[in-house]
Amino acid sequence: MPQIGTSKVSRWDQHGREHVVRVERTGAQRTISCDTCDWRKSAQFLPWLKAQEHLAEAHQATVDPTPGSG
């Protein structure tokens, strides 16, 4: 049975709104989906990088809310 897991990449835009892209893993396959605009993409390699790129390009969300990230 394939292993399933979900993680998320979140960034804030210049207006203080949070945007989240979820990375869902089923076995070796990963699907990334944006909570803000319902964008979805299959990504086998570097899904978190592709999630960050989507947030920056589509939503201008580049501020990392995690402590110690800046």
C-alpha positions in Angstrom: 0.0 0.0 0.0 1.5 3.4 -0.9 2.5 5.8 1.8 0.4 9.0 1.9 1.6 12.3 3.4 0.8 15.9 3.2 2.9 19.0 4.0 2.5 22.7 3.1 4.4 25.7 2.0 3.0 29.0 3.2 4.1 32.5 2.4 2.6 36.0 3.1 2.1 38.7 0.5 2.8 42.4 0.9 -0.7 42.9 2.3 -0.2 40.4 5.1 -2.4 37.6 3.6 -1.3 34.1 3.9 -1.2 31.9 0.8 -0.7 28.1 1.2 0.3 25.4 -1.3 -0.1 21.8 -0.1 2.2 19.0 -1.2 0.5 15.6 -1.1 2.6 12.5 -1.5 1.3 9.1 -2.6 4.3 6.8 -3.0 6.8 8.4 -5.3 4.2 10.8 -6.9 3.6 14.3 -5.5 0.7 16.6 -6.3 0.9 20.3 -5.4 -2.2 22.4 -5.0 -2.8 26.0 -4.1 -5.5 26.8 -1.5 -5.9 30.4 -2.8 -6.5 29.8 -6.5 -7.1 26.0 -6.9 -4.0 25.6 -9.1 -2.8 22.0 -9.2 0.2 20.4 -10.7 1.9 17.0 -10.5 5.6 17.2 -9.5 7.9 14.3 -9.1 11.0 16.4 -8.3 11.4 19.4 -6.1 7.7 20.0 -5.3 8.4 22.4 -2.5 10.5 24.6 -4.8 7.7 24.6 -7.4 5.2 25.5 -4.7 7.4 28.5 -3.6 7.7 29.6 -7.3 3.9 29.5 -7.7 3.4 31.6 -4.6 5.9 34.2 -5.7 4.7 34.4 -9.3 1.0 34.1 -9.0 0.4 35.8 -5.6 3.5 37.8 -5.0 3.7 36.0 -1.7 7.4 35.8 -0.7 7.6 36.4 3.1 8.3 33.1 4.9 6.4 33.0 8.2 8.6 30.4 9.8 10.9 31.7 12.6 14.5 32.1 11.7 13.9 32.0 8.0 15.1 35.5 7.3 
